[in-house]
């Protein structure tokens, strides 16, 4: 008998798969402040699901081209990506004011071809009067959610090794906590913190200048005294330097939490930590309301923080414009 033919050593494999992607976009429409006429719409931001761009359009007073009366509301889904074919299952839902749960209005499965990208909509529309009982929130707005499941093209792909997410920042955080290999100390109001010169120099131009200007013997650790930062703030600053994240402040009450964020912002400015500064600015910006924005503006001027000041001014401009529109829409109606 002939000898059996040897099998090749190299082995590859592949699989026939159908990829799908899911996403949800929430769109809030201030119905009482919408300054649009019959057949006009307001649009959501563009959002991406399944590698394609989408948009929600809301017609508060009847659809386009005379579709529906002024007493109806309509919602449309647009596929903005051009020249693509995609199958999508979408579901429009409204937030129920009493339960806080989204209720499905209508759902549909569509196949988009390159020459036809939508829009897709509920052709029956919704009466404005039927929204008020359940779906108009206390501030006069409605919140519409669109769930999308996008089925992308079938493909044959070669199996690959699954690469775990990076744990580098976790490792650096453990290095800070263990103090292993630390070569610089900071004395902050009676507390001592250990750190690593090379990490500080890479992350902060101010620390780089300070540390490079200090001389030391080979067996001695560099030491710096910090006089204008509280220990808990400096500890949070070191944490951000090593892990690129701020510690949780859930245990602090509202006033202390606010004060902590301002202290961290000032420290970030002092030590040239631009990303940390912007993180703090974003935290403060998200907390603006009619009562707090003036006080925040005063603190921004006090600390010389132009980013927070500009955000306060923009917030107040938007609020003034909203009140103006609300007044004039009320007069017209």
C-alpha positions, 0 to 999 in steps of 0.5 A: 500500500502507498504510504499515507500523505503527510498532513501540512503543519500549518492550520487555519480556520474561518467562519461564516458569520452575520454581524449585527450591532445595537445602539440606542439614541435618546432625543429630548424635544422641548415641545413648548419652546420649539419655534417651528411651523407646520411641516417643519422639524427639529433634528437630533445630533448625528449618531453612529450604529453599526458603522453607519450614521443616523439621525432622528427628526421630530415634526411637532406640528404635522409632517413634511409635504402636508403629511398629517395635520398640525395637531399631530407629531411625527418621528422619522429615522434617517440613514445619513451614510451614502451608498450603503446597503443595510438591514435595520430593525428600529423601535421608537419609544417615548418616556412615560412621565409617571413610570419613568419607563420607555413605551414602544410606539412602533417598530419596523424592519427595513432593508436600505439599498444604496439608492434608497436611504429612508427616511422611515417613519410612523405614517399614522403620526401621534396626536399632540393631545394624546401626549400630554397625559403620559409623555410630556415631562414636567418641563414641557419636553418629550423624550424619544428613544430609538433602538436600532439593530443593524445587520451588516453584511455576511462575511468570511473571516479568519479567527483571531486571538482575542486581545484583552483590554489594556491594564497599563493604568491599573498597573501604574495605580498599583505601582503608586500604591505599593511605593515600590521603586519610588525615588521622590517624596512630597511632604504636604501639610504633615503627610508624606507621599511617595512617587516616581520621578520619571512618571511625574516628569512625563505627565507634568511639565511643572513637575519635570522642571522642579525635579530636574532642578533638584540635585541629590546623592545617588543614595538619597531620595528627592524631597519636595515640600508642597505648601498650597495644596491639601493632602487629599487634593494632592493624593487625587492629583497623583492618582490622576497622574498615574491612572488618568482618572479621578477618585470617586467622590460619592462619599462627599456631600454636595458642597464638599464635592463641589469644593473638591472639584474646584481644588482639583481644577486649581491644582491641575492648572498649577501643575500643567495637567491640561486633561485633568483640568478639562475633566474638572471643567466638564464636571462643573459644566454638567452641574449648571442650573439657574440657581448655581450658574451665577455663583460658579461664574464668580468662582471662575473669575476668582480662580481665573478659569476662562473655560468655566467662565465661558461655559457659564456665559454660554449656559446663561445665553441659552437660558435667556434665548429659551425664555425669549422663544417661550414667551413669543411662542406663547404670544403666537399661540 
